[in-house]
Amino acid sequence: MTRQLHLLVLGNPRFGSSWRYPGVVNGPAAVLDSVIETAKTAERGTFDAIFFADTLNYGLEAAWAHKATEDFEPFTTTAALSRETERLGLVVTGSATFQAPYHLARQLISLDHLSGGRAGWNVVTSFAEAAAANFGDNGVLAHDERYRVAEETLDVVRKLWDSWGADTVVEDRPAGVYNDRSKIHVPNHKGEFFTVRGPLGAAPSRQGRPVIFQAGSSPTGRAFAARHAEVIFTGQGDFDRGRAFLEQVHSFGRATPPLVTPSLGFIVGSTEEEAARLEQTVFEQFIPEYQIGWLQEVDIDLTGADLDGPVPLAAFAASTETHQTALAGYRALATQGNPTVREFLFRTVTAFGARVAGSPERVADEIERWFTGRAADGFVLAPSGLPGQLDVFVDHVVPILRRRGLFRHEYAGDTLRAHLGLSRP
């Protein structure tokens, strides 16, 4: 089968400084409308899915004054979107560190049924101290231990999803028997971190079970993703790193390796000049103080630094046991081309992945370069927050990708697995 490009879009509303852009309306009702509009636009563009990142905290106190509030919880949001869309996949982030396996299994299979088989789960291992403080006083687990917890969480969730087989429900009305009890599988899991009896009480969905996404980029995280993920959401910022990452994931030898979809920040203008003007608007509106507060979560403290001076490398922690890849990635951003503090902070707005600004042809060229060069199987698109940019992408970039034979003209199926070319487990 001909290899096909995959496109997803980040659905989080009012990300970063986007709440202050000209023309943006804020408040719960407006934010809900914008999320629905994003989903419908993505479906009009025949995207694979809308993707919701998530953190289990409001961030560090230094960023509170600058951060919008209506960043809706993803399970609730996608349940609403399941009634507003028909084909678009719905991918939610759920923490294997702080969210109980039974709750995760139940919420995810419920979303899969509500959407007719369009759910995906982005499995994360939460590292933020602010998140840990919302779930007790034990602090953050060490990096590799978080992945041991995630291994067991995923194992338990899958066992719960397998509680009911395709032939468990018999619905014998005269006998008053709904289930063949002999075919109900009780996990009765007793492991290092969890004891979960089960069963869950939910039949398989139209696609069998939700699609597993993962975003690990450290050596331990890559190995976890290579073993378990069906799609990897990653932050490779340039072509060579992207190709090396994809090759490494494929080297684990799975018969069907996971799809690799880096984040891609984009700005599309009718010309290169217009794109440059739009990018300047984004630069003028971003809030350095918000980025400074947010970066403290990954042990980078630029409090009091001269925004127009060089980046002080002393602001970066020498090492960490919780978020190794993030810290290394930001340190690399701070040393490439000797940026000022202000320029570095702007880079961190879309640091998780690649970035392109230009005409529709320029944006399509960059996507094609990564895809045909085997640096990516597709992208999770990260709009700049400027109103209308996703519409411009769908109306002007997608047709170019279709003419080049890279992207679908219409949906061939109605489940997320069908869009991604994945078999039913």
C-alpha positions as CSV (number, residue, x, y, z in Angstrom):
1,M,0.0,0.0,0.0
2,T,1.3,3.5,-0.9
3,R,2.6,5.3,2.2
4,Q,0.3,8.2,3.2
5,L,0.9,11.4,5.1
6,H,-0.9,11.7,8.4
7,L,-2.0,15.1,9.8
8,L,-3.3,15.8,13.3
9,V,-3.9,19.2,14.9
10,L,-3.3,20.4,18.4
11,G,-6.6,21.3,19.9
12,N,-5.7,23.1,23.1
13,P,-7.3,26.5,23.1
14,R,-5.7,29.8,24.2
15,F,-2.3,28.2,24.4
16,G,0.5,30.5,25.7
17,S,-0.1,34.1,24.8
18,S,-2.7,33.5,22.1
19,W,-5.5,34.9,24.3
20,R,-4.2,38.5,23.7
21,Y,-4.0,38.3,19.8
22,P,-6.1,40.9,17.9
23,G,-9.5,39.5,17.2
24,V,-9.5,36.7,19.8
25,V,-12.5,36.5,22.1
26,N,-12.0,35.0,25.5
27,G,-14.2,33.4,28.1
28,P,-15.7,29.9,28.5
29,A,-18.3,30.2,25.7
30,A,-15.9,31.7,23.2
31,V,-13.3,29.1,24.0
32,L,-15.7,26.2,23.5
33,D,-16.8,27.7,20.2
34,S,-13.1,27.9,19.1
35,V,-12.5,24.3,20.0
36,I,-15.5,23.1,18.1
37,E,-14.5,25.3,15.1
38,T,-10.9,23.8,15.2
39,A,-12.3,20.3,15.2
40,K,-14.8,21.0,12.4
41,T,-12.1,22.7,10.3
42,A,-9.7,19.7,10.8
43,E,-12.5,17.3,9.8
44,R,-13.2,19.4,6.7
45,G,-9.5,19.0,5.9
46,T,-9.8,15.2,6.4
47,F,-7.2,15.3,9.2
48,D,-6.6,12.0,11.1
49,A,-7.4,13.5,14.5
50,I,-7.4,16.4,16.9
51,F,-4.9,16.0,19.7
52,F,-5.2,17.5,23.2
53,A,-2.0,17.9,25.3
54,D,-2.6,18.2,29.1
55,T,-1.0,19.0,32.4
56,L,-2.5,18.2,35.8
57,N,-1.8,21.6,37.2
58,Y,-2.2,25.3,36.4
59,G,1.6,25.7,36.1
60,L,4.0,27.5,38.4
61,E,2.9,30.6,40.3
62,A,5.3,32.9,38.2
63,A,3.1,32.3,35.1
64,W,-0.4,32.6,36.7
65,A,-0.9,36.3,35.9
66,H,-0.3,35.7,32.2
67,K,-2.2,32.4,31.6
68,A,-5.7,32.0,30.3
69,T,-8.0,29.8,32.4
70,E,-10.3,27.9,30.0
71,D,-7.9,25.1,29.0
72,F,-10.7,22.5,29.2
73,E,-10.1,19.0,30.6
74,P,-9.5,16.7,27.5
75,F,-11.8,13.8,28.3
76,T,-14.8,16.1,28.8
77,T,-13.9,18.2,25.8
78,T,-13.5,15.3,23.4
79,A,-16.8,13.7,24.6
80,A,-18.5,17.0,23.6
81,L,-16.6,17.0,20.2
82,S,-17.7,13.4,19.6
83,R,-21.2,14.8,18.9
84,E,-19.9,17.7,16.8
85,T,-17.9,15.6,14.4
86,E,-18.3,12.4,12.5
87,R,-14.9,11.1,11.3
88,L,-12.2,13.1,13.1
89,G,-10.1,11.1,15.6
90,L,-10.1,12.4,19.2
91,V,-6.8,11.9,21.1
92,V,-6.6,12.7,24.8
93,T,-3.6,12.9,27.1
94,G,-3.9,10.8,30.2
95,S,-1.2,10.5,32.9
96,A,0.1,7.0,33.8
97,T,1.7,8.6,36.8
98,F,-1.3,10.2,38.6
99,Q,-4.4,8.8,37.0
100,A,-5.7,5.4,38.2
101,P,-5.6,2.6,35.6
102,Y,-9.3,1.7,36.2
103,H,-10.4,5.3,35.6
104,L,-8.3,5.7,32.5
105,A,-9.6,2.4,31.0
106,R,-13.2,3.3,31.7
107,Q,-13.0,6.9,30.5
108,L,-11.1,5.9,27.3
109,I,-13.4,3.0,26.2
110,S,-16.4,5.3,27.0
111,L,-15.0,7.9,24.7
112,D,-14.2,5.3,22.1
113,H,-17.9,4.1,22.1
114,L,-19.3,7.6,22.3
115,S,-17.3,8.6,19.2
116,G,-17.9,5.4,17.2
117,G,-14.3,4.2,17.5
118,R,-12.4,7.4,17.1
119,A,-10.5,7.6,20.5
120,G,-6.7,7.7,21.1
121,W,-4.8,7.8,24.3
122,N,-1.5,9.8,24.6
123,V,0.2,8.0,27.5
124,V,2.4,10.4,29.5
125,T,4.6,10.1,32.6
126,S,4.1,13.4,34.4
127,F,7.2,15.1,35.7
128,A,5.9,18.5,37.0
129,E,6.3,19.1,40.7
130,A,3.2,21.3,40.6
131,A,1.2,18.4,39.3
132,A,2.6,16.1,41.9
133,A,1.5,18.5,44.6
134,N,-2.1,18.0,43.5
135,F,-2.0,14.3,44.1
136,G,-0.4,14.1,47.6
137,D,2.9,15.1,49.1
138,N,5.3,12.4,47.8
139,G,6.8,14.5,45.0
140,V,7.8,13.5,41.5
141,L,8.9,9.9,40.8
142,A,12.4,9.5,39.4
143,H,12.5,9.3,35.6
144,D,13.0,5.6,35.0
145,E,10.5,4.7,37.8
146,R,7.8,6.7,36.1
147,Y,8.2,4.5,33.1
148,R,8.0,1.4,35.2
149,V,4.7,2.7,36.5
150,A,3.6,3.5,33.0
151,E,4.4,-0.1,31.9
152,E,2.2,-1.5,34.6
153,T,-0.6,1.1,34.0
154,L,-0.7,0.2,30.3
155,D,-0.8,-3.5,31.2
156,V,-3.7,-3.0,33.6
157,V,-5.6,-0.8,31.1
158,R,-5.3,-3.4,28.3
159,K,-6.4,-6.2,30.6
160,L,-9.4,-4.2,31.6
161,W,-10.2,-3.5,27.9
162,D,-10.0,-7.2,27.3
163,S,-12.6,-8.1,30.0
164,W,-15.3,-8.5,27.4
165,G,-14.7,-10.3,24.1
166,A,-16.6,-9.9,20.9
167,D,-18.9,-12.9,21.8
168,T,-19.4,-12.1,25.5
169,V,-22.7,-10.2,25.0
170,V,-25.5,-12.7,24.1
171,E,-28.5,-10.6,25.0
172,D,-30.9,-13.5,25.5
173,R,-34.1,-11.7,26.4
174,P,-36.3,-14.7,27.1
175,A,-33.7,-16.1,29.6
176,G,-32.9,-12.7,31.0
177,V,-29.2,-13.2,30.3
178,Y,-27.2,-10.3,28.8
179,N,-23.7,-11.7,29.1
180,D,-22.2,-15.2,28.8
181,R,-20.5,-15.1,32.3
182,S,-18.0,-17.8,31.3
183,K,-16.5,-15.4,28.7
184,I,-16.0,-12.4,31.1
185,H,-12.3,-12.1,31.8
186,V,-11.4,-10.9,35.3
187,P,-7.9,-9.3,35.3
188,N,-7.3,-9.8,39.0
189,H,-4.1,-7.8,38.6
190,K,-1.6,-7.7,41.5
191,G,1.6,-5.9,40.6
192,E,4.4,-3.7,41.9
193,F,2.3,-0.5,41.9
194,F,-1.4,-1.6,41.4
195,T,-3.9,-4.1,42.6
196,V,-7.0,-4.1,40.3
197,R,-9.5,-6.8,40.3
198,G,-11.9,-5.7,37.5
199,P,-13.6,-6.6,35.2
200,L,-14.4,-3.3,33.4
201,G,-17.9,-4.0,32.0
202,A,-17.5,-2.6,28.5
203,A,-17.5,-4.4,25.2
204,P,-14.8,-3.7,22.5
205,S,-15.5,-0.6,20.4
206,R,-15.9,-0.4,16.7
207,Q,-12.1,-0.1,16.3
208,G,-11.4,-2.7,19.1
209,R,-9.8,-0.3,21.6
210,P,-8.3,3.2,21.6
211,V,-5.1,3.9,19.7
212,I,-2.0,4.2,21.9
213,F,0.0,7.4,21.4
214,Q,3.2,8.2,23.4
215,A,5.6,11.1,23.5
216,G,8.8,9.7,25.2
217,S,12.0,11.1,23.8
218,S,14.6,10.1,26.4
219,P,16.4,6.7,25.9
220,T,14.0,5.1,28.4
221,G,11.0,6.9,26.8
222,R,12.0,5.9,23.3
223,A,12.3,2.3,24.3
224,F,8.9,2.4,26.0
225,A,7.3,4.1,22.9
226,A,9.0,1.7,20.5
227,R,7.5,-1.3,22.4
228,H,4.0,0.0,23.1
229,A,3.0,3.0,21.0
230,E,1.1,2.8,17.7
231,V,1.8,6.5,17.1
232,I,4.7,8.6,18.6
233,F,4.2,12.3,19.2
234,T,7.7,13.8,19.3
235,G,9.6,17.1,19.4
236,Q,12.3,16.7,16.8
237,G,13.1,20.3,15.8
238,D,15.1,19.7,12.6
239,F,15.1,17.2,9.7
240,D,18.3,15.3,10.6
241,R,17.2,14.7,14.1
242,G,13.8,13.6,12.9
243,R,15.2,11.1,10.5
244,A,17.6,9.7,13.2
245,F,14.7,9.4,15.6
246,L,12.5,7.6,13.2
247,E,15.3,5.2,12.2
248,Q,16.0,4.5,15.9
249,V,12.3,3.7,16.6
250,H,12.2,1.4,13.7
251,S,15.4,-0.4,14.8
252,F,13.5,-2.0,17.7
253,G,12.2,-4.5,15.1
254,R,8.5,-4.5,15.5
255,A,6.6,-6.0,12.6
256,T,4.5,-2.9,12.4
257,P,6.6,0.0,13.8
258,P,4.8,3.0,15.3
259,L,4.0,6.0,13.2
260,V,6.2,9.0,14.0
261,T,4.4,12.4,14.1
262,P,6.5,15.4,15.2
263,S,4.9,18.6,16.2
264,L,5.0,21.3,13.5
265,G,4.3,24.9,14.3
266,F,3.2,26.8,11.2
267,I,2.3,30.2,9.9
268,V,0.8,30.5,6.4
269,G,0.7,33.7,4.4
270,S,-0.4,34.3,0.8
271,T,3.2,35.3,0.2
272,E,6.5,34.9,2.0
273,E,6.2,38.6,3.0
274,E,2.8,38.2,4.5
275,A,3.9,35.2,6.5
276,A,6.8,37.2,7.8
277,R,4.4,40.0,8.9
278,L,2.2,37.4,10.7
279,E,5.1,35.9,12.4
280,Q,6.2,39.4,13.6
281,T,2.7,39.8,15.0
282,V,3.1,36.6,17.0
283,F,6.5,37.8,18.2
284,E,5.1,41.1,19.3
285,Q,2.2,39.5,21.3
286,F,4.0,36.7,23.1
287,I,4.6,37.3,26.8
288,P,8.2,36.8,27.9
289,E,7.2,36.7,31.6
290,Y,4.8,33.8,30.9
291,Q,7.5,31.8,29.2
292,I,9.9,32.6,32.1
293,G,7.4,31.3,34.6
294,W,6.6,28.2,32.6
295,L,10.2,27.3,32.1
296,Q,10.8,27.1,35.8
297,E,8.9,23.8,35.6
298,V,11.8,22.3,33.7
299,D,14.5,23.8,36.0
300,I,15.3,26.8,33.9
301,D,15.2,30.1,35.9
302,L,15.6,33.3,33.9
303,T,14.0,35.5,36.5
304,G,15.5,39.0,36.3
305,A,17.6,38.2,33.2
306,D,18.1,41.1,30.7
307,L,15.6,40.2,27.9
308,D,17.9,41.7,25.3
309,G,21.1,40.3,26.6
310,P,22.7,36.8,26.0
311,V,21.1,33.7,27.5
312,P,22.9,33.0,30.8
313,L,23.6,29.2,30.8
314,A,23.8,29.3,34.6
315,A,20.0,29.5,34.5
316,F,19.8,25.9,33.4
317,A,20.0,23.1,35.9
318,A,23.2,21.0,35.5
319,S,21.2,17.8,35.5
320,T,17.8,16.3,36.3
321,E,16.2,13.0,37.2
322,T,12.8,13.8,36.0
323,H,12.8,15.6,32.6
324,Q,16.1,15.0,30.9
325,T,15.1,15.4,27.3
326,A,13.2,18.6,27.9
327,L,16.1,20.3,29.7
328,A,18.6,19.2,27.0
329,G,16.3,20.4,24.2
330,Y,15.9,23.9,25.7
331,R,19.6,24.1,26.4
332,A,20.2,23.4,22.7
333,L,17.7,26.2,21.7
334,A,19.6,28.6,23.9
335,T,22.9,27.9,22.2
336,Q,21.9,27.8,18.6
337,G,22.9,31.1,16.9
338,N,23.5,33.0,20.2
339,P,20.0,34.3,20.7
340,T,19.0,37.0,23.2
341,V,16.9,36.0,26.1
342,R,13.8,37.4,24.4
343,E,14.6,35.5,21.2
344,F,15.2,32.3,23.2
345,L,11.9,32.7,25.0
346,F,10.1,33.1,21.7
347,R,11.7,29.9,20.4
348,T,10.3,28.1,23.5
349,V,6.7,29.0,22.4
350,T,6.9,26.3,19.8
351,A,10.0,24.5,21.0
352,F,8.4,21.0,21.0
353,G,9.0,20.3,17.3
354,A,9.7,21.9,14.0
355,R,8.5,25.3,12.7
356,V,7.8,26.7,9.3
357,A,6.4,30.1,8.2
358,G,5.8,31.0,4.5
359,S,3.5,30.7,1.5
360,P,1.3,27.6,1.1
361,E,3.9,26.2,-1.3
362,R,6.7,26.8,1.2
363,V,4.8,25.0,4.0
364,A,3.8,22.1,1.7
365,D,7.4,21.8,0.6
366,E,8.7,21.5,4.1
367,I,6.0,18.9,5.0
368,E,6.9,16.9,1.8
369,R,10.6,17.1,2.6
370,W,10.2,15.5,6.0
371,F,7.7,12.9,4.8
372,T,9.5,11.7,1.7
373,G,12.9,11.9,3.4
374,R,11.7,9.5,6.1
375,A,12.0,12.0,8.9
376,A,8.3,11.8,9.8
377,D,5.2,9.8,8.9
378,G,3.1,13.0,9.5
379,F,2.7,15.9,11.8
380,V,0.7,17.1,14.8
381,L,0.2,20.7,13.6
382,A,0.5,23.4,16.2
383,P,-1.3,26.6,15.0
384,S,0.2,29.9,16.1
385,G,-3.1,31.0,17.7
386,L,-3.7,33.7,15.1
387,P,-7.4,33.5,14.1
388,G,-8.0,31.8,10.8
389,Q,-4.6,30.1,10.4
390,L,-6.0,26.5,10.4
391,D,-8.6,27.5,7.8
392,V,-5.8,28.9,5.6
393,F,-3.8,25.7,6.0
394,V,-6.9,23.5,5.1
395,D,-7.9,25.8,2.2
396,H,-4.4,26.4,0.7
397,V,-1.8,23.9,1.9
398,V,-4.0,20.7,2.0
399,P,-4.9,21.0,-1.7
400,I,-1.2,21.2,-2.6
401,L,-0.5,18.1,-0.6
402,R,-3.4,16.3,-2.4
403,R,-2.2,17.3,-5.8
404,R,1.2,15.9,-5.0
405,G,-0.4,12.6,-4.0
406,L,0.7,12.8,-0.4
407,F,-2.6,13.2,1.4
408,R,-6.1,11.8,1.2
409,H,-8.9,13.6,-0.7
410,E,-11.6,12.0,1.5
411,Y,-11.8,9.6,4.4
412,A,-11.7,6.0,3.5
413,G,-13.0,4.8,6.9
414,D,-14.8,6.1,10.0
415,T,-12.5,5.0,12.8
416,L,-9.2,6.5,14.0
417,R,-7.5,3.1,13.2
418,A,-8.8,3.3,9.7
419,H,-7.4,6.8,9.2
420,L,-4.0,5.7,10.5
421,G,-3.9,2.5,8.6
422,L,-3.7,0.4,11.8
423,S,-5.2,-3.0,12.2
424,R,-7.9,-3.8,14.7
425,P,-6.3,-5.6,17.7
